[in-house]
Every structure is written in structure tokens, then in C-alpha cells.
């Protein structure tokens, strides 16, 4: 189940591997109305993904929304979860009035680049960020039908 995160989720979110946010930062993120944090729970109601997105860290006026980070536990169905999370995130953004989306990933992360491209993302540009090269994938948001 994909849903908006709340403060009671913070401990479990903070345990997701490679997450770039501390518990305190996650709480502050939840308080910021311009940013969204959604989680994906498996059948056992365990949080297996946290996705941070919003509109306030955009480097380019051409895009009105951005996924800042998608963090998924190392689980058997990781690709399926990521596909569902991206679908629901794009749907949620569209329903909130956003019309396009940008997602940055490390140029060396071949798995993520392949995933973003296979999900309809268009490689649009590159930038340097913290001494690494990042690639942008962009999406035009549409009215997404229910699955």
C-alpha cells in the first residue's frame, strides 16, 4: 500500500538502507508543506520504500516537481515495488496539479538509469553535484488511470 508518511513511521523509514536523511531531518521534512514523503508497505505492513518528492528544490523552471529520493529495502520484488512507487508518485503529483517531473540519478548507477528509462523517463541533461555527475530523467505527467 502506498500512502503519505506520518511521524509514527520515522523510526522505520530511518532504517531503510542508504537513506540520506536522519530521523530529525525526516521529521522536519514531514512538517514542510511543500514537500511530500510517501511510503510503500508490503503485505505484512512493513515499510519497504520511502519516496521524497516536491517542488522546492528545482534547479530548472521547466519542471514543476522533482523526486528527491526513492529508497527501497533490498527485497526480492524491489523492481516491482519501484515501478509501483514511481507510478503512484507520478499519479499523486498529477492529482496535486503538477504537470511534469524531473528525477536525478548518479551517472554510474546503471540499474537506476535503466529503470528510469524503461519507465518512460527521457534523459534530458547532466549536472555535477558533490563531485559526481548526475543524469536527469524527465516525465510529462498525465491523468493516470487506476491500476
Protein Blocks (a to p, Z undefined) as FASTA:
>chain_A
ZZdddfklmmmmmmpghiabdfklmmmmmmpmkbccdddddfkopafbdcdddjklcfbf
kbcbdcfbdcddddfklmmmmmmmmmmmmmmmmmnopabdcddddfklmmlmmmmmmnop
acfbdcdeehiacddddddddddddZZ
